[in-house]
Every structure is written in structure tokens, then in C-alpha cells.
Amino acid sequence: ELLAKYDRLIAGLQEQVNERFRRVFCGER
């Protein structure tokens, strides 16, 4: 159960980072 919670947290973090990268790349181009 703890591992599943951790996996979900990591997935959320990765999505946030992805969105941030997308914004940075879109702004740069």
C-alpha cells in the first residue's frame, strides 16, 4: 500500500515537471 501511494506521488510530480518543461519550451520558441 505504501509503495502504491509513493508511485502515485511520483506520477503526480512527473506530470507537473512535464507541464513546466512544456511551458518553458513553448516560451523559448
mmCIF file of the N, C-alpha and C atoms, coordinates in Angstrom:
data_MODEL
# 
_entry.id   MODEL 
# 
loop_
_atom_site.group_PDB 
_atom_site.id 
_atom_site.type_symbol 
_atom_site.label_atom_id 
_atom_site.label_alt_id 
_atom_site.label_comp_id 
_atom_site.label_asym_id 
_atom_site.label_entity_id 
_atom_site.label_seq_id 
_atom_site.pdbx_PDB_ins_code 
_atom_site.Cartn_x 
_atom_site.Cartn_y 
_atom_site.Cartn_z 
_atom_site.occupancy 
_atom_site.B_iso_or_equiv 
_atom_site.pdbx_formal_charge 
_atom_site.auth_seq_id 
_atom_site.auth_comp_id 
_atom_site.auth_asym_id 
_atom_site.auth_atom_id 
_atom_site.pdbx_PDB_model_num 
ATOM 1  N N  . GLU A 1 1  ? 0.854  -1.201 0.000   1.00 0.00 ? 1  GLU A N  1 
ATOM 2  C CA . GLU A 1 1  ? 0.000  0.000  0.000   1.00 0.00 ? 1  GLU A CA 1 
ATOM 3  C C  . GLU A 1 1  ? 0.886  1.247  0.000   1.00 0.00 ? 1  GLU A C  1 
ATOM 4  N N  . LEU A 1 2  ? 1.913  1.244  0.812   1.00 0.00 ? 2  LEU A N  1 
ATOM 5  C CA . LEU A 1 2  ? 2.793  2.428  0.867   1.00 0.00 ? 2  LEU A CA 1 
ATOM 6  C C  . LEU A 1 2  ? 3.452  2.652  -0.496  1.00 0.00 ? 2  LEU A C  1 
ATOM 7  N N  . LEU A 1 3  ? 3.877  1.567  -1.101  1.00 0.00 ? 3  LEU A N  1 
ATOM 8  C CA . LEU A 1 3  ? 4.548  1.684  -2.406  1.00 0.00 ? 3  LEU A CA 1 
ATOM 9  C C  . LEU A 1 3  ? 3.597  2.307  -3.434  1.00 0.00 ? 3  LEU A C  1 
ATOM 10 N N  . ALA A 1 4  ? 2.341  1.873  -3.393  1.00 0.00 ? 4  ALA A N  1 
ATOM 11 C CA . ALA A 1 4  ? 1.345  2.405  -4.351  1.00 0.00 ? 4  ALA A CA 1 
ATOM 12 C C  . ALA A 1 4  ? 1.186  3.908  -4.132  1.00 0.00 ? 4  ALA A C  1 
ATOM 13 N N  . LYS A 1 5  ? 1.144  4.326  -2.876  1.00 0.00 ? 5  LYS A N  1 
ATOM 14 C CA . LYS A 1 5  ? 0.995  5.752  -2.573  1.00 0.00 ? 5  LYS A CA 1 
ATOM 15 C C  . LYS A 1 5  ? 2.207  6.521  -3.123  1.00 0.00 ? 5  LYS A C  1 
ATOM 16 N N  . TYR A 1 6  ? 3.382  5.966  -2.916  1.00 0.00 ? 6  TYR A N  1 
ATOM 17 C CA . TYR A 1 6  ? 4.618  6.615  -3.389  1.00 0.00 ? 6  TYR A CA 1 
ATOM 18 C C  . TYR A 1 6  ? 4.602  6.716  -4.909  1.00 0.00 ? 6  TYR A C  1 
ATOM 19 N N  . ASP A 1 7  ? 4.163  5.624  -5.557  1.00 0.00 ? 7  ASP A N  1 
ATOM 20 C CA . ASP A 1 7  ? 4.114  5.607  -7.030  1.00 0.00 ? 7  ASP A CA 1 
ATOM 21 C C  . ASP A 1 7  ? 3.183  6.714  -7.520  1.00 0.00 ? 7  ASP A C  1 
ATOM 22 N N  . ARG A 1 8  ? 2.062  6.870  -6.846  1.00 0.00 ? 8  ARG A N  1 
ATOM 23 C CA . ARG A 1 8  ? 1.092  7.899  -7.265  1.00 0.00 ? 8  ARG A CA 1 
ATOM 24 C C  . ARG A 1 8  ? 1.718  9.286  -7.084  1.00 0.00 ? 8  ARG A C  1 
ATOM 25 N N  . LEU A 1 9  ? 2.399  9.487  -5.986  1.00 0.00 ? 9  LEU A N  1 
ATOM 26 C CA . LEU A 1 9  ? 3.024  10.799 -5.733  1.00 0.00 ? 9  LEU A CA 1 
ATOM 27 C C  . LEU A 1 9  ? 4.055  11.103 -6.815  1.00 0.00 ? 9  LEU A C  1 
ATOM 28 N N  . ILE A 1 10 ? 4.874  10.128 -7.131  1.00 0.00 ? 10 ILE A N  1 
ATOM 29 C CA . ILE A 1 10 ? 5.909  10.325 -8.162  1.00 0.00 ? 10 ILE A CA 1 
ATOM 30 C C  . ILE A 1 10 ? 5.252  10.641 -9.508  1.00 0.00 ? 10 ILE A C  1 
ATOM 31 N N  . ALA A 1 11 ? 4.175  9.931  -9.815  1.00 0.00 ? 11 ALA A N  1 
ATOM 32 C CA . ALA A 1 11 ? 3.473  10.160 -11.095 1.00 0.00 ? 11 ALA A CA 1 
ATOM 33 C C  . ALA A 1 11 ? 2.980  11.610 -11.135 1.00 0.00 ? 11 ALA A C  1 
ATOM 34 N N  . GLY A 1 12 ? 2.431  12.090 -10.037 1.00 0.00 ? 12 GLY A N  1 
ATOM 35 C CA . GLY A 1 12 ? 1.939  13.475 -9.994  1.00 0.00 ? 12 GLY A CA 1 
ATOM 36 C C  . GLY A 1 12 ? 3.092  14.451 -10.188 1.00 0.00 ? 12 GLY A C  1 
ATOM 37 N N  . LEU A 1 13 ? 4.210  14.183 -9.546  1.00 0.00 ? 13 LEU A N  1 
ATOM 38 C CA . LEU A 1 13 ? 5.370  15.084 -9.669  1.00 0.00 ? 13 LEU A CA 1 
ATOM 39 C C  . LEU A 1 13 ? 5.859  15.114 -11.114 1.00 0.00 ? 13 LEU A C  1 
ATOM 40 N N  . GLN A 1 14 ? 5.940  13.941 -11.714 1.00 0.00 ? 14 GLN A N  1 
ATOM 41 C CA . GLN A 1 14 ? 6.425  13.851 -13.102 1.00 0.00 ? 14 GLN A CA 1 
ATOM 42 C C  . GLN A 1 14 ? 5.513  14.655 -14.029 1.00 0.00 ? 14 GLN A C  1 
ATOM 43 N N  . GLU A 1 15 ? 4.200  14.576 -13.792 1.00 0.00 ? 15 GLU A N  1 
ATOM 44 C CA . GLU A 1 15 ? 3.261  15.310 -14.649 1.00 0.00 ? 15 GLU A CA 1 
ATOM 45 C C  . GLU A 1 15 ? 3.492  16.815 -14.496 1.00 0.00 ? 15 GLU A C  1 
ATOM 46 N N  . GLN A 1 16 ? 3.711  17.255 -13.247 1.00 0.00 ? 16 GLN A N  1 
ATOM 47 C CA . GLN A 1 16 ? 3.944  18.689 -13.009 1.00 0.00 ? 16 GLN A CA 1 
ATOM 48 C C  . GLN A 1 16 ? 5.217  19.127 -13.729 1.00 0.00 ? 16 GLN A C  1 
ATOM 49 N N  . VAL A 1 17 ? 6.260  18.338 -13.616 1.00 0.00 ? 17 VAL A N  1 
ATOM 50 C CA . VAL A 1 17 ? 7.542  18.682 -14.253 1.00 0.00 ? 17 VAL A CA 1 
ATOM 51 C C  . VAL A 1 17 ? 7.365  18.731 -15.770 1.00 0.00 ? 17 VAL A C  1 
ATOM 52 N N  . ASN A 1 18 ? 6.609  17.779 -16.280 1.00 0.00 ? 18 ASN A N  1 
ATOM 53 C CA . ASN A 1 18 ? 6.381  17.733 -17.731 1.00 0.00 ? 18 ASN A CA 1 
ATOM 54 C C  . ASN A 1 18 ? 5.698  19.017 -18.188 1.00 0.00 ? 18 ASN A C  1 
ATOM 55 N N  . GLU A 1 19 ? 4.673  19.432 -17.444 1.00 0.00 ? 19 GLU A N  1 
ATOM 56 C CA . GLU A 1 19 ? 3.937  20.650 -17.826 1.00 0.00 ? 19 GLU A CA 1 
ATOM 57 C C  . GLU A 1 19 ? 4.875  21.852 -17.772 1.00 0.00 ? 19 GLU A C  1 
ATOM 58 N N  . ARG A 1 20 ? 5.729  21.905 -16.779 1.00 0.00 ? 20 ARG A N  1 
ATOM 59 C CA . ARG A 1 20 ? 6.649  23.044 -16.618 1.00 0.00 ? 20 ARG A CA 1 
ATOM 60 C C  . ARG A 1 20 ? 7.613  23.063 -17.811 1.00 0.00 ? 20 ARG A C  1 
ATOM 61 N N  . PHE A 1 21 ? 8.135  21.902 -18.150 1.00 0.00 ? 21 PHE A N  1 
ATOM 62 C CA . PHE A 1 21 ? 9.079  21.828 -19.284 1.00 0.00 ? 21 PHE A CA 1 
ATOM 63 C C  . PHE A 1 21 ? 8.386  22.298 -20.557 1.00 0.00 ? 21 PHE A C  1 
ATOM 64 N N  . ARG A 1 22 ? 7.141  21.833 -20.731 1.00 0.00 ? 22 ARG A N  1 
ATOM 65 C CA . ARG A 1 22 ? 6.386  22.215 -21.944 1.00 0.00 ? 22 ARG A CA 1 
ATOM 66 C C  . ARG A 1 22 ? 6.264  23.732 -22.012 1.00 0.00 ? 22 ARG A C  1 
ATOM 67 N N  . ARG A 1 23 ? 5.927  24.349 -20.882 1.00 0.00 ? 23 ARG A N  1 
ATOM 68 C CA . ARG A 1 23 ? 5.750  25.812 -20.863 1.00 0.00 ? 23 ARG A CA 1 
ATOM 69 C C  . ARG A 1 23 ? 7.080  26.490 -21.204 1.00 0.00 ? 23 ARG A C  1 
ATOM 70 N N  . VAL A 1 24 ? 8.141  26.019 -20.617 1.00 0.00 ? 24 VAL A N  1 
ATOM 71 C CA . VAL A 1 24 ? 9.461  26.640 -20.860 1.00 0.00 ? 24 VAL A CA 1 
ATOM 72 C C  . VAL A 1 24 ? 9.825  26.521 -22.338 1.00 0.00 ? 24 VAL A C  1 
ATOM 73 N N  . PHE A 1 25 ? 9.625  25.330 -22.887 1.00 0.00 ? 25 PHE A N  1 
ATOM 74 C CA . PHE A 1 25 ? 9.990  25.120 -24.304 1.00 0.00 ? 25 PHE A CA 1 
ATOM 75 C C  . PHE A 1 25 ? 9.112  25.983 -25.200 1.00 0.00 ? 25 PHE A C  1 
ATOM 76 N N  . CYS A 1 26 ? 7.820  26.053 -24.881 1.00 0.00 ? 26 CYS A N  1 
ATOM 77 C CA . CYS A 1 26 ? 6.894  26.846 -25.713 1.00 0.00 ? 26 CYS A CA 1 
ATOM 78 C C  . CYS A 1 26 ? 7.285  28.328 -25.627 1.00 0.00 ? 26 CYS A C  1 
ATOM 79 N N  . GLY A 1 27 ? 7.667  28.757 -24.432 1.00 0.00 ? 27 GLY A N  1 
ATOM 80 C CA . GLY A 1 27 ? 8.032  30.172 -24.256 1.00 0.00 ? 27 GLY A CA 1 
ATOM 81 C C  . GLY A 1 27 ? 9.342  30.493 -24.975 1.00 0.00 ? 27 GLY A C  1 
ATOM 82 N N  . GLU A 1 28 ? 10.263 29.527 -24.965 1.00 0.00 ? 28 GLU A N  1 
ATOM 83 C CA . GLU A 1 28 ? 11.572 29.794 -25.594 1.00 0.00 ? 28 GLU A CA 1 
ATOM 84 C C  . GLU A 1 28 ? 11.425 29.905 -27.109 1.00 0.00 ? 28 GLU A C  1 
ATOM 85 N N  . ARG A 1 29 ? 10.589 29.022 -27.696 1.00 0.00 ? 29 ARG A N  1 
ATOM 86 C CA . ARG A 1 29 ? 10.488 29.009 -29.177 1.00 0.00 ? 29 ARG A CA 1 
ATOM 87 C C  . ARG A 1 29 ? 9.645  30.146 -29.670 1.00 0.00 ? 29 ARG A C  1 
# 
